Structure formats: structure tokens, C-alpha cells
Amino acid sequence: MSRYAAVHANPQGVGDSRPTALQIVEDENMAGRLDRKVVVITGVSSGLGVETVRAMAATGATLYLPTRDLGKEKTALGDIF
């Protein structure tokens, strides 16, 4: 069973004990280990897309982030890049 199974058994919403994507990247020692990989992430202007970008950026992968609204994307990702 996954080490995260127990914390997902009874989700309580934002801020509960479930790990973020970035915490999982760190727990799995993946920070900086995908530097030769290319990743395309859609939906990066809000929600899960932003958190996915945050986690994948930590891995060192080359990211391509297609968007329909560049201004909205820059606002959403401003603290990451």
C-alpha cells in the first residue's frame, strides 16, 4: 500500500494532511532528477495545473506550458519562475 493511502482515506479539504505534489517530489527524491526530460502541462493558469508546474519545475525537467491567456498564466505562475 502507498505511504500516502492513510492520509487520503478521509480528506478534509484544503490544508489537510494530504501531501502536495511538491512534497511527493521531495519525498521520492526526484528534485533535479528529470533534467533530460521534456514535459507538457496544460491547464496551467489555475488549480491543479499550477501545482503540477510547481512540482515538475522542482524535478529539473524542461517544461512546455501551452496557454490561451498569457497574462493569466504569468499571474498564476509568477511565484514559480
mmCIF file as gemmi writes it, N, C-alpha and C atoms, coordinates in Angstrom:
data_model
loop_
_atom_site.group_PDB
_atom_site.id
_atom_site.type_symbol
_atom_site.label_atom_id
_atom_site.label_alt_id
_atom_site.label_comp_id
_atom_site.label_asym_id
_atom_site.label_entity_id
_atom_site.label_seq_id
_atom_site.pdbx_PDB_ins_code
_atom_site.Cartn_x
_atom_site.Cartn_y
_atom_site.Cartn_z
_atom_site.occupancy
_atom_site.B_iso_or_equiv
_atom_site.pdbx_formal_charge
_atom_site.auth_seq_id
_atom_site.auth_asym_id
_atom_site.pdbx_PDB_model_num
ATOM 1 N N . MET Axp A 1 ? 0.841 -1.179 0 1 0 ? 1 A 1
ATOM 2 C CA . MET Axp A 1 ? 0 0 0 1 0 ? 1 A 1
ATOM 3 C C . MET Axp A 1 ? 0.889 1.246 0 1 0 ? 1 A 1
ATOM 4 N N . SER Axp A 2 ? 0.429 2.289 -0.64 1 0 ? 2 A 1
ATOM 5 C CA . SER Axp A 2 ? 1.17 3.539 -0.736 1 0 ? 2 A 1
ATOM 6 C C . SER Axp A 2 ? 1.352 4.193 0.631 1 0 ? 2 A 1
ATOM 7 N N . ARG Axp A 3 ? 2.459 4.869 0.801 1 0 ? 3 A 1
ATOM 8 C CA . ARG Axp A 3 ? 2.688 5.579 2.065 1 0 ? 3 A 1
ATOM 9 C C . ARG Axp A 3 ? 1.708 6.727 2.255 1 0 ? 3 A 1
ATOM 10 N N . TYR Axp A 4 ? 1.002 7.103 1.199 1 0 ? 4 A 1
ATOM 11 C CA . TYR Axp A 4 ? 0.048 8.207 1.278 1 0 ? 4 A 1
ATOM 12 C C . TYR Axp A 4 ? -1.396 7.737 1.417 1 0 ? 4 A 1
ATOM 13 N N . ALA Axp A 5 ? -1.635 6.442 1.402 1 0 ? 5 A 1
ATOM 14 C CA . ALA Axp A 5 ? -3 5.901 1.421 1 0 ? 5 A 1
ATOM 15 C C . ALA Axp A 5 ? -3.782 6.337 2.653 1 0 ? 5 A 1
ATOM 16 N N . ALA Axp A 6 ? -3.187 6.274 3.803 1 0 ? 6 A 1
ATOM 17 C CA . ALA Axp A 6 ? -3.902 6.595 5.043 1 0 ? 6 A 1
ATOM 18 C C . ALA Axp A 6 ? -4.368 8.048 5.08 1 0 ? 6 A 1
ATOM 19 N N . VAL Axp A 7 ? -3.547 8.975 4.608 1 0 ? 7 A 1
ATOM 20 C CA . VAL Axp A 7 ? -3.943 10.388 4.656 1 0 ? 7 A 1
ATOM 21 C C . VAL Axp A 7 ? -4.994 10.736 3.613 1 0 ? 7 A 1
ATOM 22 N N . HIS Axp A 8 ? -5.186 9.86 2.62 1 0 ? 8 A 1
ATOM 23 C CA . HIS Axp A 8 ? -6.224 10.076 1.614 1 0 ? 8 A 1
ATOM 24 C C . HIS Axp A 8 ? -7.534 9.372 1.97 1 0 ? 8 A 1
ATOM 25 N N . ALA Axp A 9 ? -7.55 8.607 3.036 1 0 ? 9 A 1
ATOM 26 C CA . ALA Axp A 9 ? -8.745 7.854 3.421 1 0 ? 9 A 1
ATOM 27 C C . ALA Axp A 9 ? -9.889 8.761 3.852 1 0 ? 9 A 1
ATOM 28 N N . ASN Axp A 10 ? -9.577 9.903 4.465 1 0 ? 10 A 1
ATOM 29 C CA . ASN Axp A 10 ? -10.612 10.799 4.967 1 0 ? 10 A 1
ATOM 30 C C . ASN Axp A 10 ? -10.221 12.252 4.682 1 0 ? 10 A 1
ATOM 31 N N . PRO Axp A 11 ? -10.293 12.684 3.412 1 0 ? 11 A 1
ATOM 32 C CA . PRO Axp A 11 ? -9.871 14.04 3.067 1 0 ? 11 A 1
ATOM 33 C C . PRO Axp A 11 ? -10.748 15.099 3.737 1 0 ? 11 A 1
ATOM 34 N N . GLN Axp A 12 ? -10.105 16.171 4.183 1 0 ? 12 A 1
ATOM 35 C CA . GLN Axp A 12 ? -10.804 17.262 4.868 1 0 ? 12 A 1
ATOM 36 C C . GLN Axp A 12 ? -10.741 18.575 4.089 1 0 ? 12 A 1
ATOM 37 N N . GLY Axp A 13 ? -10.279 18.526 2.855 1 0 ? 13 A 1
ATOM 38 C CA . GLY Axp A 13 ? -10.211 19.74 2.048 1 0 ? 13 A 1
ATOM 39 C C . GLY Axp A 13 ? -8.845 20.401 2.117 1 0 ? 13 A 1
ATOM 40 N N . VAL Axp A 14 ? -8.799 21.626 1.611 1 0 ? 14 A 1
ATOM 41 C CA . VAL Axp A 14 ? -7.542 22.372 1.539 1 0 ? 14 A 1
ATOM 42 C C . VAL Axp A 14 ? -6.9 22.479 2.92 1 0 ? 14 A 1
ATOM 43 N N . GLY Axp A 15 ? -5.612 22.201 2.973 1 0 ? 15 A 1
ATOM 44 C CA . GLY Axp A 15 ? -4.863 22.342 4.213 1 0 ? 15 A 1
ATOM 45 C C . GLY Axp A 15 ? -4.873 21.122 5.116 1 0 ? 15 A 1
ATOM 46 N N . ASP Axp A 16 ? -5.515 20.035 4.669 1 0 ? 16 A 1
ATOM 47 C CA . ASP Axp A 16 ? -5.496 18.823 5.497 1 0 ? 16 A 1
ATOM 48 C C . ASP Axp A 16 ? -4.122 18.159 5.407 1 0 ? 16 A 1
ATOM 49 N N . SER Axp A 17 ? -4.001 16.945 5.891 1 0 ? 17 A 1
ATOM 50 C CA . SER Axp A 17 ? -2.681 16.308 5.988 1 0 ? 17 A 1
ATOM 51 C C . SER Axp A 17 ? -2.191 15.657 4.697 1 0 ? 17 A 1
ATOM 52 N N . ARG Axp A 18 ? -2.979 15.722 3.617 1 0 ? 18 A 1
ATOM 53 C CA . ARG Axp A 18 ? -2.514 15.133 2.36 1 0 ? 18 A 1
ATOM 54 C C . ARG Axp A 18 ? -1.317 15.911 1.825 1 0 ? 18 A 1
ATOM 55 N N . PRO Axp A 19 ? -0.327 15.217 1.266 1 0 ? 19 A 1
ATOM 56 C CA . PRO Axp A 19 ? 0.863 15.907 0.763 1 0 ? 19 A 1
ATOM 57 C C . PRO Axp A 19 ? 0.565 16.636 -0.545 1 0 ? 19 A 1
ATOM 58 N N . THR Axp A 20 ? 1.31 17.705 -0.782 1 0 ? 20 A 1
ATOM 59 C CA . THR Axp A 20 ? 1.224 18.399 -2.061 1 0 ? 20 A 1
ATOM 60 C C . THR Axp A 20 ? 2.068 17.636 -3.079 1 0 ? 20 A 1
ATOM 61 N N . ALA Axp A 21 ? 1.889 17.974 -4.338 1 0 ? 21 A 1
ATOM 62 C CA . ALA Axp A 21 ? 2.703 17.344 -5.385 1 0 ? 21 A 1
ATOM 63 C C . ALA Axp A 21 ? 4.183 17.627 -5.147 1 0 ? 21 A 1
ATOM 64 N N . LEU Axp A 22 ? 4.498 18.837 -4.717 1 0 ? 22 A 1
ATOM 65 C CA . LEU Axp A 22 ? 5.892 19.189 -4.439 1 0 ? 22 A 1
ATOM 66 C C . LEU Axp A 22 ? 6.446 18.358 -3.285 1 0 ? 22 A 1
ATOM 67 N N . GLN Axp A 23 ? 5.649 18.111 -2.258 1 0 ? 23 A 1
ATOM 68 C CA . GLN Axp A 23 ? 6.104 17.273 -1.144 1 0 ? 23 A 1
ATOM 69 C C . GLN Axp A 23 ? 6.389 15.847 -1.611 1 0 ? 23 A 1
ATOM 70 N N . ILE Axp A 24 ? 5.575 15.341 -2.531 1 0 ? 24 A 1
ATOM 71 C CA . ILE Axp A 24 ? 5.799 13.992 -3.055 1 0 ? 24 A 1
ATOM 72 C C . ILE Axp A 24 ? 7.093 13.944 -3.867 1 0 ? 24 A 1
ATOM 73 N N . VAL Axp A 25 ? 7.329 14.968 -4.692 1 0 ? 25 A 1
ATOM 74 C CA . VAL Axp A 25 ? 8.587 15.037 -5.444 1 0 ? 25 A 1
ATOM 75 C C . VAL Axp A 25 ? 9.766 14.988 -4.474 1 0 ? 25 A 1
ATOM 76 N N . GLU Axp A 26 ? 9.676 15.739 -3.394 1 0 ? 26 A 1
ATOM 77 C CA . GLU Axp A 26 ? 10.758 15.753 -2.404 1 0 ? 26 A 1
ATOM 78 C C . GLU Axp A 26 ? 10.865 14.412 -1.677 1 0 ? 26 A 1
ATOM 79 N N . ASP Axp A 27 ? 9.729 13.834 -1.272 1 0 ? 27 A 1
ATOM 80 C CA . ASP Axp A 27 ? 9.731 12.54 -0.573 1 0 ? 27 A 1
ATOM 81 C C . ASP Axp A 27 ? 10.341 11.428 -1.418 1 0 ? 27 A 1
ATOM 82 N N . GLU Axp A 28 ? 10.121 11.493 -2.723 1 0 ? 28 A 1
ATOM 83 C CA . GLU Axp A 28 ? 10.621 10.459 -3.63 1 0 ? 28 A 1
ATOM 84 C C . GLU Axp A 28 ? 12.02 10.78 -4.169 1 0 ? 28 A 1
ATOM 85 N N . ASN Axp A 29 ? 12.638 11.818 -3.629 1 0 ? 29 A 1
ATOM 86 C CA . ASN Axp A 29 ? 13.99 12.234 -4.039 1 0 ? 29 A 1
ATOM 87 C C . ASN Axp A 29 ? 14.093 12.483 -5.544 1 0 ? 29 A 1
ATOM 88 N N . MET Axp A 30 ? 13.086 13.146 -6.107 1 0 ? 30 A 1
ATOM 89 C CA . MET Axp A 30 ? 13.071 13.423 -7.538 1 0 ? 30 A 1
ATOM 90 C C . MET Axp A 30 ? 13.529 14.84 -7.877 1 0 ? 30 A 1
ATOM 91 N N . ALA Axp A 31 ? 13.811 15.655 -6.886 1 0 ? 31 A 1
ATOM 92 C CA . ALA Axp A 31 ? 14.25 17.03 -7.141 1 0 ? 31 A 1
ATOM 93 C C . ALA Axp A 31 ? 15.521 17.014 -7.988 1 0 ? 31 A 1
ATOM 94 N N . GLY Axp A 32 ? 15.461 17.694 -9.142 1 0 ? 32 A 1
ATOM 95 C CA . GLY Axp A 32 ? 16.607 17.798 -10.028 1 0 ? 32 A 1
ATOM 96 C C . GLY Axp A 32 ? 16.959 16.549 -10.814 1 0 ? 32 A 1
ATOM 97 N N . ARG Axp A 33 ? 16.133 15.516 -10.759 1 0 ? 33 A 1
ATOM 98 C CA . ARG Axp A 33 ? 16.5 14.239 -11.386 1 0 ? 33 A 1
ATOM 99 C C . ARG Axp A 33 ? 15.887 14.007 -12.765 1 0 ? 33 A 1
ATOM 100 N N . LEU Axp A 34 ? 15.095 14.945 -13.264 1 0 ? 34 A 1
ATOM 101 C CA . LEU Axp A 34 ? 14.495 14.766 -14.591 1 0 ? 34 A 1
ATOM 102 C C . LEU Axp A 34 ? 15.016 15.81 -15.573 1 0 ? 34 A 1
ATOM 103 N N . ASP Axp A 35 ? 16.26 16.213 -15.408 1 0 ? 35 A 1
ATOM 104 C CA . ASP Axp A 35 ? 16.818 17.295 -16.216 1 0 ? 35 A 1
ATOM 105 C C . ASP Axp A 35 ? 16.921 16.976 -17.703 1 0 ? 35 A 1
ATOM 106 N N . ARG Axp A 36 ? 16.811 15.739 -18.094 1 0 ? 36 A 1
ATOM 107 C CA . ARG Axp A 36 ? 16.866 15.38 -19.521 1 0 ? 36 A 1
ATOM 108 C C . ARG Axp A 36 ? 15.49 15.034 -20.083 1 0 ? 36 A 1
ATOM 109 N N . LYS Axp A 37 ? 14.46 15.326 -19.332 1 0 ? 37 A 1
ATOM 110 C CA . LYS Axp A 37 ? 13.092 15.005 -19.754 1 0 ? 37 A 1
ATOM 111 C C . LYS Axp A 37 ? 12.355 16.273 -20.164 1 0 ? 37 A 1
ATOM 112 N N . VAL Axp A 38 ? 11.389 16.102 -21.063 1 0 ? 38 A 1
ATOM 113 C CA . VAL Axp A 38 ? 10.532 17.194 -21.52 1 0 ? 38 A 1
ATOM 114 C C . VAL Axp A 38 ? 9.109 16.87 -21.103 1 0 ? 38 A 1
ATOM 115 N N . VAL Axp A 39 ? 8.428 17.85 -20.511 1 0 ? 39 A 1
ATOM 116 C CA . VAL Axp A 39 ? 7.074 17.656 -20.006 1 0 ? 39 A 1
ATOM 117 C C . VAL Axp A 39 ? 6.178 18.758 -20.551 1 0 ? 39 A 1
ATOM 118 N N . VAL Axp A 40 ? 5.002 18.39 -21.058 1 0 ? 40 A 1
ATOM 119 C CA . VAL Axp A 40 ? 3.987 19.349 -21.484 1 0 ? 40 A 1
ATOM 120 C C . VAL Axp A 40 ? 2.867 19.308 -20.456 1 0 ? 40 A 1
ATOM 121 N N . ILE Axp A 41 ? 2.523 20.472 -19.912 1 0 ? 41 A 1
ATOM 122 C CA . ILE Axp A 41 ? 1.459 20.558 -18.913 1 0 ? 41 A 1
ATOM 123 C C . ILE Axp A 41 ? 0.422 21.547 -19.413 1 0 ? 41 A 1
ATOM 124 N N . THR Axp A 42 ? -0.822 21.115 -19.484 1 0 ? 42 A 1
ATOM 125 C CA . THR Axp A 42 ? -1.911 22.01 -19.883 1 0 ? 42 A 1
ATOM 126 C C . THR Axp A 42 ? -2.687 22.444 -18.646 1 0 ? 42 A 1
ATOM 127 N N . GLY Axp A 43 ? -3.495 23.481 -18.808 1 0 ? 43 A 1
ATOM 128 C CA . GLY Axp A 43 ? -4.309 23.958 -17.696 1 0 ? 43 A 1
ATOM 129 C C . GLY Axp A 43 ? -3.496 24.643 -16.621 1 0 ? 43 A 1
ATOM 130 N N . VAL Axp A 44 ? -2.455 25.365 -17.024 1 0 ? 44 A 1
ATOM 131 C CA . VAL Axp A 44 ? -1.518 25.917 -16.048 1 0 ? 44 A 1
ATOM 132 C C . VAL Axp A 44 ? -1.909 27.29 -15.508 1 0 ? 44 A 1
ATOM 133 N N . SER Axp A 45 ? -3.072 27.78 -15.878 1 0 ? 45 A 1
ATOM 134 C CA . SER Axp A 45 ? -3.491 29.101 -15.413 1 0 ? 45 A 1
ATOM 135 C C . SER Axp A 45 ? -4.18 29.071 -14.063 1 0 ? 45 A 1
ATOM 136 N N . SER Axp A 46 ? -4.513 27.87 -13.562 1 0 ? 46 A 1
ATOM 137 C CA . SER Axp A 46 ? -5.196 27.791 -12.265 1 0 ? 46 A 1
ATOM 138 C C . SER Axp A 46 ? -5.173 26.368 -11.727 1 0 ? 46 A 1
ATOM 139 N N . GLY Axp A 47 ? -5.537 26.238 -10.467 1 0 ? 47 A 1
ATOM 140 C CA . GLY Axp A 47 ? -5.784 24.944 -9.839 1 0 ? 47 A 1
ATOM 141 C C . GLY Axp A 47 ? -4.649 23.951 -9.89 1 0 ? 47 A 1
ATOM 142 N N . LEU Axp A 48 ? -5 22.719 -10.252 1 0 ? 48 A 1
ATOM 143 C CA . LEU Axp A 48 ? -4.023 21.627 -10.267 1 0 ? 48 A 1
ATOM 144 C C . LEU Axp A 48 ? -2.879 21.867 -11.237 1 0 ? 48 A 1
ATOM 145 N N . GLY Axp A 49 ? -3.158 22.584 -12.315 1 0 ? 49 A 1
ATOM 146 C CA . GLY Axp A 49 ? -2.101 22.87 -13.279 1 0 ? 49 A 1
ATOM 147 C C . GLY Axp A 49 ? -0.951 23.642 -12.66 1 0 ? 49 A 1
ATOM 148 N N . VAL Axp A 50 ? -1.282 24.631 -11.832 1 0 ? 50 A 1
ATOM 149 C CA . VAL Axp A 50 ? -0.253 25.437 -11.174 1 0 ? 50 A 1
ATOM 150 C C . VAL Axp A 50 ? 0.583 24.566 -10.239 1 0 ? 50 A 1
ATOM 151 N N . GLU Axp A 51 ? -0.067 23.733 -9.461 1 0 ? 51 A 1
ATOM 152 C CA . GLU Axp A 51 ? 0.657 22.868 -8.525 1 0 ? 51 A 1
ATOM 153 C C . GLU Axp A 51 ? 1.48 21.814 -9.258 1 0 ? 51 A 1
ATOM 154 N N . THR Axp A 52 ? 0.988 21.353 -10.405 1 0 ? 52 A 1
ATOM 155 C CA . THR Axp A 52 ? 1.749 20.404 -11.216 1 0 ? 52 A 1
ATOM 156 C C . THR Axp A 52 ? 3.014 21.066 -11.745 1 0 ? 52 A 1
ATOM 157 N N . VAL Axp A 53 ? 2.886 22.304 -12.222 1 0 ? 53 A 1
ATOM 158 C CA . VAL Axp A 53 ? 4.061 23.047 -12.694 1 0 ? 53 A 1
ATOM 159 C C . VAL Axp A 53 ? 5.064 23.224 -11.558 1 0 ? 53 A 1
ATOM 160 N N . ARG Axp A 54 ? 4.58 23.602 -10.383 1 0 ? 54 A 1
ATOM 161 C CA . ARG Axp A 54 ? 5.462 23.808 -9.224 1 0 ? 54 A 1
ATOM 162 C C . ARG Axp A 54 ? 6.273 22.532 -8.939 1 0 ? 54 A 1
ATOM 163 N N . ALA Axp A 55 ? 5.605 21.397 -8.932 1 0 ? 55 A 1
ATOM 164 C CA . ALA Axp A 55 ? 6.272 20.127 -8.636 1 0 ? 55 A 1
ATOM 165 C C . ALA Axp A 55 ? 7.225 19.72 -9.756 1 0 ? 55 A 1
ATOM 166 N N . MET Axp A 56 ? 6.777 19.824 -10.997 1 0 ? 56 A 1
ATOM 167 C CA . MET Axp A 56 ? 7.626 19.395 -12.106 1 0 ? 56 A 1
ATOM 168 C C . MET Axp A 56 ? 8.817 20.326 -12.296 1 0 ? 56 A 1
ATOM 169 N N . ALA Axp A 57 ? 8.66 21.604 -11.985 1 0 ? 57 A 1
ATOM 170 C CA . ALA Axp A 57 ? 9.793 22.531 -12.069 1 0 ? 57 A 1
ATOM 171 C C . ALA Axp A 57 ? 10.895 22.104 -11.102 1 0 ? 57 A 1
ATOM 172 N N . ALA Axp A 58 ? 10.51 21.579 -9.961 1 0 ? 58 A 1
ATOM 173 C CA . ALA Axp A 58 ? 11.49 21.123 -8.972 1 0 ? 58 A 1
ATOM 174 C C . ALA Axp A 58 ? 12.285 19.914 -9.451 1 0 ? 58 A 1
ATOM 175 N N . THR Axp A 59 ? 11.746 19.166 -10.405 1 0 ? 59 A 1
ATOM 176 C CA . THR Axp A 59 ? 12.445 17.983 -10.909 1 0 ? 59 A 1
ATOM 177 C C . THR Axp A 59 ? 13.54 18.331 -11.91 1 0 ? 59 A 1
ATOM 178 N N . GLY Axp A 60 ? 13.525 19.566 -12.411 1 0 ? 60 A 1
ATOM 179 C CA . GLY Axp A 60 ? 14.523 19.973 -13.389 1 0 ? 60 A 1
ATOM 180 C C . GLY Axp A 60 ? 14.147 19.673 -14.826 1 0 ? 60 A 1
ATOM 181 N N . ALA Axp A 61 ? 12.958 19.129 -15.058 1 0 ? 61 A 1
ATOM 182 C CA . ALA Axp A 61 ? 12.508 18.823 -16.417 1 0 ? 61 A 1
ATOM 183 C C . ALA Axp A 61 ? 12.317 20.117 -17.21 1 0 ? 61 A 1
ATOM 184 N N . THR Axp A 62 ? 12.453 20.028 -18.529 1 0 ? 62 A 1
ATOM 185 C CA . THR Axp A 62 ? 12.118 21.144 -19.407 1 0 ? 62 A 1
ATOM 186 C C . THR Axp A 62 ? 10.605 21.162 -19.54 1 0 ? 62 A 1
ATOM 187 N N . LEU Axp A 63 ? 9.984 22.295 -19.219 1 0 ? 63 A 1
ATOM 188 C CA . LEU Axp A 63 ? 8.527 22.38 -19.226 1 0 ? 63 A 1
ATOM 189 C C . LEU Axp A 63 ? 8.025 23.198 -20.403 1 0 ? 63 A 1
ATOM 190 N N . TYR Axp A 64 ? 7.001 22.685 -21.067 1 0 ? 64 A 1
ATOM 191 C CA . TYR Axp A 64 ? 6.258 23.425 -22.08 1 0 ? 64 A 1
ATOM 192 C C . TYR Axp A 64 ? 4.861 23.615 -21.526 1 0 ? 64 A 1
ATOM 193 N N . LEU Axp A 65 ? 4.411 24.883 -21.495 1 0 ? 65 A 1
ATOM 194 C CA . LEU Axp A 65 ? 3.165 25.225 -20.832 1 0 ? 65 A 1
ATOM 195 C C . LEU Axp A 65 ? 2.25 25.988 -21.79 1 0 ? 65 A 1
ATOM 196 N N . PRO Axp A 66 ? 1.562 25.283 -22.692 1 0 ? 66 A 1
ATOM 197 C CA . PRO Axp A 66 ? 0.684 25.967 -23.642 1 0 ? 66 A 1
ATOM 198 C C . PRO Axp A 66 ? -0.463 26.656 -22.907 1 0 ? 66 A 1
ATOM 199 N N . THR Axp A 67 ? -0.871 27.821 -23.425 1 0 ? 67 A 1
ATOM 200 C CA . THR Axp A 67 ? -1.936 28.576 -22.769 1 0 ? 67 A 1
ATOM 201 C C . THR Axp A 67 ? -2.749 29.367 -23.779 1 0 ? 67 A 1
ATOM 202 N N . ARG Axp A 68 ? -3.967 29.69 -23.402 1 0 ? 68 A 1
ATOM 203 C CA . ARG Axp A 68 ? -4.808 30.554 -24.232 1 0 ? 68 A 1
ATOM 204 C C . ARG Axp A 68 ? -4.71 32.006 -23.791 1 0 ? 68 A 1
ATOM 205 N N . ASP Axp A 69 ? -4.313 32.245 -22.544 1 0 ? 69 A 1
ATOM 206 C CA . ASP Axp A 69 ? -4.271 33.594 -21.984 1 0 ? 69 A 1
ATOM 207 C C . ASP Axp A 69 ? -2.932 33.789 -21.265 1 0 ? 69 A 1
ATOM 208 N N . LEU Axp A 70 ? -1.974 34.374 -21.979 1 0 ? 70 A 1
ATOM 209 C CA . LEU Axp A 70 ? -0.623 34.512 -21.444 1 0 ? 70 A 1
ATOM 210 C C . LEU Axp A 70 ? -0.595 35.351 -20.166 1 0 ? 70 A 1
ATOM 211 N N . GLY Axp A 71 ? -1.414 36.38 -20.105 1 0 ? 71 A 1
ATOM 212 C CA . GLY Axp A 71 ? -1.458 37.22 -18.911 1 0 ? 71 A 1
ATOM 213 C C . GLY Axp A 71 ? -1.904 36.447 -17.688 1 0 ? 71 A 1
ATOM 214 N N . LYS Axp A 72 ? -2.934 35.633 -17.849 1 0 ? 72 A 1
ATOM 215 C CA . LYS Axp A 72 ? -3.445 34.823 -16.74 1 0 ? 72 A 1
ATOM 216 C C . LYS Axp A 72 ? -2.396 33.798 -16.304 1 0 ? 72 A 1
ATOM 217 N N . GLU Axp A 73 ? -1.706 33.213 -17.282 1 0 ? 73 A 1
ATOM 218 C CA . GLU Axp A 73 ? -0.657 32.238 -16.961 1 0 ? 73 A 1
ATOM 219 C C . GLU Axp A 73 ? 0.476 32.896 -16.183 1 0 ? 73 A 1
ATOM 220 N N . LYS Axp A 74 ? 0.917 34.071 -16.632 1 0 ? 74 A 1
ATOM 221 C CA . LYS Axp A 74 ? 2 34.766 -15.935 1 0 ? 74 A 1
ATOM 222 C C . LYS Axp A 74 ? 1.612 35.099 -14.5 1 0 ? 74 A 1
ATOM 223 N N . THR Axp A 75 ? 0.36 35.496 -14.299 1 0 ? 75 A 1
ATOM 224 C CA . THR Axp A 75 ? -0.117 35.79 -12.948 1 0 ? 75 A 1
ATOM 225 C C . THR Axp A 75 ? -0.12 34.535 -12.091 1 0 ? 75 A 1
ATOM 226 N N . ALA Axp A 76 ? -0.62 33.439 -12.635 1 0 ? 76 A 1
ATOM 227 C CA . ALA Axp A 76 ? -0.734 32.187 -11.879 1 0 ? 76 A 1
ATOM 228 C C . ALA Axp A 76 ? 0.623 31.583 -11.542 1 0 ? 76 A 1
ATOM 229 N N . LEU Axp A 77 ? 1.586 31.739 -12.436 1 0 ? 77 A 1
ATOM 230 C CA . LEU Axp A 77 ? 2.886 31.083 -12.261 1 0 ? 77 A 1
ATOM 231 C C . LEU Axp A 77 ? 3.988 32.027 -11.792 1 0 ? 77 A 1
ATOM 232 N N . GLY Axp A 78 ? 3.627 33.258 -11.49 1 0 ? 78 A 1
ATOM 233 C CA . GLY Axp A 78 ? 4.615 34.283 -11.148 1 0 ? 78 A 1
ATOM 234 C C . GLY Axp A 78 ? 5.554 33.93 -10.017 1 0 ? 78 A 1
ATOM 235 N N . ASP Axp A 79 ? 5.073 33.209 -9.013 1 0 ? 79 A 1
ATOM 236 C CA . ASP Axp A 79 ? 5.938 32.883 -7.874 1 0 ? 79 A 1
ATOM 237 C C . ASP Axp A 79 ? 6.79 31.637 -8.106 1 0 ? 79 A 1
ATOM 238 N N . ILE Axp A 80 ? 6.587 30.97 -9.241 1 0 ? 80 A 1
ATOM 239 C CA . ILE Axp A 80 ? 7.344 29.75 -9.54 1 0 ? 80 A 1
ATOM 240 C C . ILE Axp A 80 ? 8.578 30.069 -10.375 1 0 ? 80 A 1
ATOM 241 N N . PHE Axp A 81 ? 8.415 30.976 -11.34 1 0 ? 81 A 1
ATOM 242 C CA . PHE Axp A 81 ? 9.519 31.31 -12.252 1 0 ? 81 A 1
ATOM 243 C C . PHE Axp A 81 ? 9.986 32.731 -12.046 1 0 ? 81 A 1
